[in-house]
Amino acid sequence: MSTLKLIHISAVAVSFALFFLRGLWLLRASPVMQQRWVMIAPHSVDTILLASAIALAWQLGVTPSNSPWLTAKIVALLVYIGLGMLAFRFARTTAQRLSAWLGALLVFGYIVAAAITHDPLLTL
């Protein structure tokens, strides 16, 4: 496995872990959510994740125009970001936060599955 791919996969794991923990803390109204590192770390990790994704795609010659699974991942990423924003910023009730957070987790799972299978429809 290339170093770049290892960086990308590691960033995926850390990004997921942080998103999952932040969701739990949010739903429990934990004061941890107010700590500075909790607000900064996810953005730093996601920057590494995005940069490594772009570098991998460039290295492998994969583009959205020649890889439908990549197009699907990009669209799903936008949905994931929207649901995350809803969960962490815009939702007013715990039920709304929980629904958006769970939806984002499902979309994250889809993104990973599409990356592994290289199939936007996840037909095995």
Backbone as a chain_set.jsonl record, in Angstrom:
{"seq": "MSTLKLIHISAVAVSFALFFLRGLWLLRASPVMQQRWVMIAPHSVDTILLASAIALAWQLGVTPSNSPWLTAKIVALLVYIGLGMLAFRFARTTAQRLSAWLGALLVFGYIVAAAITHDPLLTL", "coords": {"N": [[0.847, -1.172, 0.0], [0.544, 2.188, -0.818], [2.146, 5.087, 0.598], [0.66, 7.417, 0.421], [-1.953, 6.425, 0.089], [-2.243, 5.153, 2.535], [-2.127, 7.342, 4.272], [-4.48, 8.604, 3.463], [-6.485, 6.664, 4.111], [-6.064, 6.481, 6.846], [-6.741, 9.085, 7.6], [-9.438, 9.015, 6.934], [-10.39, 7.213, 8.878], [-9.792, 8.6, 11.278], [-11.263, 10.931, 10.878], [-13.875, 9.897, 10.813], [-14.021, 8.866, 13.444], [-13.77, 11.206, 14.989], [-16.057, 12.622, 14.108], [-18.08, 10.891, 14.945], [-17.657, 10.848, 17.768], [-17.999, 13.603, 18.347], [-20.681, 13.85, 17.696], [-21.885, 12.22, 19.66], [-21.117, 13.673, 21.949], [-22.406, 16.077, 21.408], [-25.131, 15.317, 21.464], [-25.342, 14.644, 24.123], [-24.981, 17.028, 25.292], [-22.412, 17.753, 26.128], [-19.798, 19.442, 27.843], [-17.365, 19.203, 26.632], [-17.622, 19.754, 23.979], [-17.175, 22.459, 23.757], [-14.507, 22.857, 23.903], [-11.5, 24.061, 22.516], [-9.861, 22.424, 20.816], [-11.672, 20.567, 19.882], [-13.131, 21.95, 18.097], [-11.265, 22.621, 16.193], [-9.634, 20.389, 15.388], [-11.218, 18.511, 13.753], [-11.451, 19.937, 11.32], [-8.797, 20.191, 10.523], [-8.05, 17.491, 10.167], [-9.877, 16.785, 8.177], [-8.997, 18.399, 6.123], [-6.531, 17.232, 5.51], [-7.539, 14.768, 4.698], [-9.074, 15.47, 2.399], [-7.049, 16.614, 0.784], [-5.351, 14.414, 0.437], [-7.087, 12.73, -0.915], [-7.508, 14.081, -3.337], [-4.878, 14.073, -4.295], [-4.451, 11.295, -4.546], [-6.392, 10.649, -6.497], [-5.393, 12.128, -8.644], [-2.878, 10.906, -8.94], [-3.639, 8.318, -9.669], [-5.01, 8.796, -11.972], [-7.74, 9.112, -11.962], [-10.872, 10.466, -12.547], [-13.93, 12.366, -12.051], [-15.315, 12.251, -14.453], [-14.476, 9.893, -15.689], [-14.982, 7.954, -13.877], [-17.653, 6.81, -12.455], [-18.183, 6.066, -9.795], [-16.59, 7.785, -8.313], [-17.753, 10.239, -8.847], [-20.203, 9.783, -7.583], [-19.29, 9.55, -4.95], [-18.401, 12.163, -4.473], [-20.777, 13.644, -4.69], [-22.171, 12.424, -2.576], [-20.476, 13.205, -0.512], [-21.011, 15.941, -0.385], [-23.66, 15.829, 0.498], [-23.217, 14.619, 2.981], [-21.697, 16.627, 4.262], [-23.643, 18.643, 4.35], [-25.607, 17.424, 6.01], [-24.072, 17.133, 8.315], [-23.595, 19.828, 8.953], [-26.201, 20.565, 9.498], [-26.724, 18.931, 11.741], [-24.78, 19.846, 13.629], [-24.916, 22.63, 13.66], [-27.349, 23.906, 12.74], [-29.723, 22.535, 13.449], [-32.405, 22.57, 15.743], [-33.635, 21.034, 17.683], [-33.166, 18.117, 19.772], [-34.014, 15.794, 18.522], [-33.917, 16.509, 15.802], [-31.166, 16.963, 15.565], [-30.166, 14.401, 16.157], [-31.324, 12.885, 14.058], [-30.151, 14.081, 11.775], [-27.446, 13.614, 12.321], [-27.342, 10.771, 12.422], [-28.156, 10.267, 9.78], [-25.98, 11.411, 8.421], [-23.954, 9.675, 9.259], [-24.778, 7.327, 7.982], [-24.499, 8.122, 5.304], [-21.758, 8.53, 5.264], [-20.933, 5.893, 5.56], [-21.846, 4.91, 3.092], [-20.144, 6.337, 1.362], [-17.637, 5.231, 1.983], [-18.143, 2.546, 1.267], [-18.629, 2.827, -1.491], [-16.111, 3.662, -2.271], [-14.581, 1.4, -1.718], [-15.765, -0.613, -3.303], [-15.8, 0.533, -5.794], [-18.129, 1.111, -7.106], [-20.96, 2.878, -7.753], [-23.548, 2.062, -7.221], [-23.346, 0.077, -5.454], [-23.523, -2.662, -6.022], [-22.843, -5.96, -5.566]], "CA": [[0.0, 0.0, 0.0], [1.349, 3.405, -0.906], [2.089, 5.996, 1.748], [-0.459, 8.332, 0.194], [-3.193, 5.706, 0.376], [-2.256, 4.94, 3.982], [-2.496, 8.638, 4.855], [-5.897, 8.821, 3.168], [-7.297, 5.736, 4.894], [-5.937, 6.901, 8.249], [-7.538, 10.304, 7.761], [-10.844, 8.584, 6.927], [-10.681, 6.617, 10.19], [-9.77, 9.647, 12.304], [-12.395, 11.808, 10.59], [-15.076, 9.21, 11.282], [-13.989, 8.798, 14.905], [-14.071, 12.539, 15.512], [-17.457, 12.939, 13.814], [-18.888, 10.045, 15.822], [-17.529, 11.372, 19.132], [-18.629, 14.92, 18.435], [-22.12, 13.631, 17.711], [-22.253, 11.753, 21.002], [-20.969, 14.795, 22.875], [-23.464, 17.038, 21.106], [-26.408, 14.792, 21.939], [-25.3, 14.64, 25.593], [-24.699, 18.412, 25.689], [-21.164, 17.69, 26.873], [-18.964, 20.645, 27.773], [-16.201, 18.921, 25.772], [-17.877, 20.386, 22.678], [-16.716, 23.852, 23.784], [-13.045, 22.919, 23.917], [-10.943, 24.575, 21.254], [-9.368, 21.356, 19.941], [-12.825, 19.883, 19.297], [-13.574, 22.777, 16.97], [-10.186, 22.759, 15.207], [-9.111, 19.098, 14.92], [-11.915, 17.917, 12.592], [-11.132, 20.672, 10.087], [-7.426, 19.833, 10.153], [-8.072, 16.118, 9.653], [-10.608, 16.766, 6.911], [-8.125, 19.012, 5.111], [-5.604, 16.16, 5.114], [-8.353, 13.782, 3.98], [-9.386, 15.993, 1.069], [-5.804, 16.759, 0.017], [-4.877, 13.079, 0.045], [-8.033, 12.21, -1.916], [-7.19, 14.738, -4.613], [-3.575, 13.563, -4.735], [-4.647, 9.905, -4.99], [-7.114, 10.669, -7.766], [-4.458, 12.605, -9.66], [-1.859, 9.875, -9.125], [-4.241, 7.16, -10.34], [-5.67, 9.221, -13.199], [-9.179, 8.924, -11.775], [-11.632, 11.718, -12.552], [-15.37, 12.115, -12.017], [-15.83, 11.949, -15.795], [-14.181, 8.526, -16.111], [-15.241, 7.053, -12.758], [-18.948, 7.156, -11.841], [-18.143, 5.898, -8.335], [-15.995, 8.989, -7.75], [-18.808, 11.249, -8.916], [-21.153, 9.458, -6.52], [-18.65, 9.893, -3.678], [-18.371, 13.623, -4.343], [-22.159, 14.052, -4.391], [-22.454, 11.952, -1.218], [-19.703, 14.052, 0.396], [-21.767, 17.19, -0.22], [-24.805, 15.493, 1.359], [-22.638, 14.39, 4.308], [-21.367, 17.944, 4.818], [-24.917, 19.309, 4.656], [-26.197, 16.802, 7.193], [-23.221, 17.485, 9.445], [-23.897, 21.218, 9.304], [-27.523, 20.565, 10.131], [-26.607, 18.325, 13.066], [-23.938, 20.58, 14.56], [-25.12, 24.086, 13.675], [-28.655, 24.477, 12.44], [-30.845, 21.82, 14.069], [-32.807, 23.208, 16.996], [-34.074, 20.049, 18.669], [-32.333, 16.919, 19.87], [-34.485, 14.854, 17.495], [-33.36, 16.962, 14.53], [-29.723, 16.718, 15.615], [-29.964, 12.957, 16.078], [-31.675, 12.443, 12.706], [-29.128, 14.559, 10.832], [-26.202, 12.915, 12.641], [-27.471, 9.38, 11.95], [-28.145, 10.32, 8.32], [-24.597, 11.659, 7.997], [-23.203, 8.434, 9.471], [-25.15, 6.413, 6.892], [-23.876, 8.627, 4.074], [-20.328, 8.228, 5.403], [-20.802, 4.467, 5.242], [-21.988, 4.772, 1.64], [-18.925, 6.85, 0.723], [-16.594, 4.214, 2.165], [-18.501, 1.377, 0.466], [-18.408, 3.164, -2.9], [-14.653, 3.689, -2.481], [-14.058, 0.029, -1.697], [-16.292, -1.411, -4.42], [-15.73, 1.314, -7.04], [-19.46, 0.939, -7.697], [-21.872, 3.835, -7.129], [-24.806, 1.399, -6.843], [-22.965, -0.92, -4.445], [-23.922, -4.013, -6.402], [-21.692, -6.833, -5.379]], "C": [[0.897, 1.241, 0.0], [1.17, 4.264, 0.349], [0.9, 6.94, 1.621], [-1.795, 7.666, 0.523], [-3.334, 5.453, 1.875], [-2.648, 6.227, 4.721], [-3.989, 8.879, 4.669], [-6.789, 7.938, 4.038], [-7.234, 6.088, 6.38], [-6.766, 8.15, 8.527], [-9.031, 9.984, 7.754], [-11.229, 8.064, 8.31], [-10.746, 7.68, 11.284], [-10.954, 10.598, 12.11], [-13.694, 11.183, 11.093], [-15.134, 9.199, 12.805], [-14.336, 10.15, 15.525], [-15.533, 12.915, 15.287], [-18.375, 12.158, 14.749], [-18.854, 10.58, 17.262], [-18.204, 12.72, 19.301], [-20.142, 14.802, 18.453], [-22.607, 13.152, 19.065], [-22.192, 12.894, 22.007], [-22.067, 15.835, 22.669], [-24.791, 16.574, 21.695], [-26.482, 14.755, 23.466], [-25.066, 16.042, 26.159], [-23.428, 18.474, 26.547], [-20.391, 18.994, 26.741], [-17.701, 20.442, 26.923], [-16.375, 19.618, 24.421], [-17.375, 21.828, 22.623], [-15.195, 23.981, 23.796], [-12.517, 23.273, 22.529], [-10.521, 23.458, 20.302], [-10.515, 20.633, 19.242], [-13.342, 20.661, 18.09], [-12.53, 22.83, 15.852], [-9.784, 21.418, 14.584], [-9.873, 18.519, 13.727], [-11.595, 18.617, 11.275], [-9.724, 20.341, 9.597], [-7.375, 18.442, 9.529], [-8.762, 16.07, 8.295], [-9.83, 17.436, 5.788], [-7.121, 17.99, 4.593], [-6.341, 15.109, 4.284], [-8.637, 14.245, 2.556], [-8.135, 16.12, 0.2], [-5.284, 15.399, -0.443], [-5.8, 12.449, -0.996], [-7.728, 12.794, -3.298], [-5.868, 14.21, -5.163], [-3.677, 12.124, -5.237], [-5.338, 9.854, -6.342], [-6.19, 11.106, -8.9], [-3.423, 11.528, -9.985], [-2.394, 8.689, -9.92], [-4.931, 7.513, -11.658], [-7.178, 9.038, -13.155], [-9.842, 10.293, -11.736], [-13.121, 11.39, -12.457], [-15.935, 11.751, -13.393], [-15.525, 10.521, -16.246], [-14.448, 7.492, -15.006], [-16.55, 7.439, -12.065], [-18.958, 7.003, -10.325], [-17.545, 7.12, -7.657], [-17.0, 10.137, -7.768], [-19.812, 11.033, -7.793], [-20.576, 9.812, -5.149], [-18.647, 11.4, -3.448], [-19.768, 14.151, -4.002], [-22.515, 13.648, -2.956], [-21.687, 12.787, -0.184], [-20.432, 15.37, 0.656], [-22.989, 16.967, 0.674], [-24.328, 15.313, 2.801], [-22.317, 15.723, 4.99], [-22.642, 18.685, 5.211], [-25.584, 18.742, 5.899], [-25.38, 17.113, 8.448], [-23.46, 18.916, 9.896], [-25.247, 21.319, 9.992], [-27.412, 20.045, 11.568], [-25.88, 19.239, 14.056], [-24.209, 22.076, 14.639], [-26.575, 24.516, 13.622], [-29.849, 23.793, 13.102], [-31.133, 22.439, 15.431], [-33.192, 22.209, 18.075], [-33.117, 18.853, 18.672], [-32.728, 15.908, 18.804], [-33.93, 15.234, 16.118], [-31.86, 16.687, 14.466], [-29.427, 15.236, 15.436], [-30.23, 12.441, 14.666], [-30.605, 12.843, 11.693], [-27.811, 13.824, 11.056], [-26.233, 11.468, 12.156], [-27.469, 9.317, 10.426], [-26.743, 10.529, 7.782], [-23.744, 10.405, 8.172], [-23.51, 7.42, 8.372], [-24.496, 6.832, 5.576], [-22.372, 8.366, 4.112], [-20.078, 6.764, 5.052], [-20.914, 4.207, 3.752], [-20.707, 5.211, 0.928], [-17.807, 5.817, 0.814], [-16.887, 2.99, 1.292], [-18.28, 1.635, -1.026], [-16.915, 3.199, -3.223], [-14.078, 2.281, -2.56], [-14.487, -0.755, -2.935], [-16.081, -0.76, -5.786], [-17.027, 1.185, -7.829], [-20.414, 1.903, -7.013], [-23.188, 3.206, -6.658], [-24.588, 0.335, -5.789], [-23.505, -2.298, -4.742], [-22.708, -4.913, -6.306], [-21.775, -8.012, -6.256]], "O": [[1.882, 1.313, 0.735], [0.166, 4.164, 1.055], [0.216, 7.224, 2.604], [-2.66, 8.27, 1.157], [-4.437, 5.533, 2.417], [-3.415, 6.188, 5.683], [-4.679, 9.304, 5.595], [-7.749, 8.426, 4.635], [-8.239, 6.002, 7.086], [-7.414, 8.254, 9.568], [-9.803, 10.608, 8.482], [-12.272, 8.434, 8.849], [-11.65, 7.662, 12.119], [-11.575, 11.02, 13.086], [-14.512, 11.855, 11.721], [-16.177, 9.49, 13.391], [-15.111, 10.22, 16.479], [-16.176, 13.467, 16.179], [-19.339, 12.708, 15.281], [-19.898, 10.742, 17.893], [-18.903, 12.951, 20.288], [-20.817, 15.564, 19.145], [-23.629, 13.623, 19.564], [-23.102, 13.065, 22.819], [-22.589, 16.401, 23.629], [-25.492, 17.348, 22.348], [-27.571, 14.826, 24.036], [-24.967, 16.214, 27.374], [-23.388, 19.167, 27.564], [-20.333, 19.582, 25.661], [-17.047, 21.413, 26.543], [-15.395, 20.022, 23.795], [-17.172, 22.361, 21.533], [-14.66, 25.086, 23.71], [-13.044, 22.824, 21.511], [-10.793, 23.535, 19.105], [-10.347, 20.14, 18.127], [-13.924, 20.082, 17.173], [-12.876, 23.06, 14.693], [-9.614, 21.333, 13.368], [-9.242, 18.072, 12.769], [-11.482, 17.968, 10.235], [-9.492, 20.226, 8.393], [-6.74, 18.238, 8.495], [-8.295, 15.399, 7.375], [-9.99, 17.074, 4.622], [-6.887, 17.891, 3.388], [-5.816, 14.623, 3.283], [-8.454, 13.481, 1.608], [-8.158, 15.773, -0.981], [-4.831, 15.252, -1.578], [-5.338, 11.712, -1.867], [-7.698, 12.074, -4.296], [-5.753, 13.933, -6.356], [-3.058, 11.772, -6.242], [-4.925, 9.109, -7.231], [-6.206, 10.522, -9.984], [-3.127, 11.268, -11.151], [-1.682, 8.121, -10.749], [-5.385, 6.624, -12.379], [-7.817, 8.832, -14.187], [-9.423, 11.174, -10.984], [-13.529, 10.266, -12.749], [-16.924, 11.024, -13.484], [-16.235, 9.983, -17.095], [-14.173, 6.305, -15.18], [-16.554, 8.3, -11.185], [-19.669, 7.736, -9.638], [-17.943, 7.464, -6.544], [-17.085, 10.913, -6.815], [-20.224, 11.985, -7.129], [-21.292, 10.318, -4.285], [-18.871, 11.853, -2.326], [-19.917, 15.004, -3.128], [-23.093, 14.439, -2.211], [-22.202, 13.045, 0.904], [-20.464, 15.854, 1.788], [-23.316, 17.812, 1.507], [-24.965, 15.802, 3.733], [-22.636, 15.915, 6.163], [-22.71, 19.285, 6.284], [-26.07, 19.493, 6.745], [-25.944, 17.33, 9.521], [-23.521, 19.186, 11.095], [-25.411, 22.07, 10.954], [-27.945, 20.652, 12.497], [-26.319, 19.389, 15.196], [-23.777, 22.729, 15.589], [-26.991, 25.396, 14.376], [-30.888, 24.425, 13.292], [-30.216, 22.787, 16.175], [-33.084, 22.511, 19.264], [-32.374, 18.616, 17.719], [-31.865, 15.234, 18.241], [-33.519, 14.359, 15.356], [-31.346, 16.234, 13.443], [-28.547, 14.858, 14.662], [-29.45, 11.65, 14.137], [-30.202, 12.037, 10.855], [-27.134, 13.453, 10.098], [-25.273, 10.991, 11.551], [-26.858, 8.424, 9.841], [-26.353, 9.899, 6.799], [-22.902, 10.106, 7.326], [-22.61, 6.733, 7.887], [-23.999, 5.991, 4.827], [-21.78, 8.017, 3.09], [-19.129, 6.44, 4.337], [-20.177, 3.389, 3.201], [-20.24, 4.54, 0.007], [-17.112, 5.561, -0.169], [-15.982, 2.458, 0.65], [-17.798, 0.758, -1.743], [-16.502, 2.813, -4.317], [-13.194, 2.006, -3.372], [-13.687, -1.469, -3.54], [-16.171, -1.429, -6.815], [-17.022, 1.153, -9.059], [-20.661, 1.772, -5.814], [-23.864, 3.759, -5.79], [-25.548, -0.247, -5.284], [-23.901, -3.027, -3.832], [-21.668, -4.639, -6.905], [-20.885, -8.862, -6.233]]}, "num_chains": 1, "name": "protein.A"}
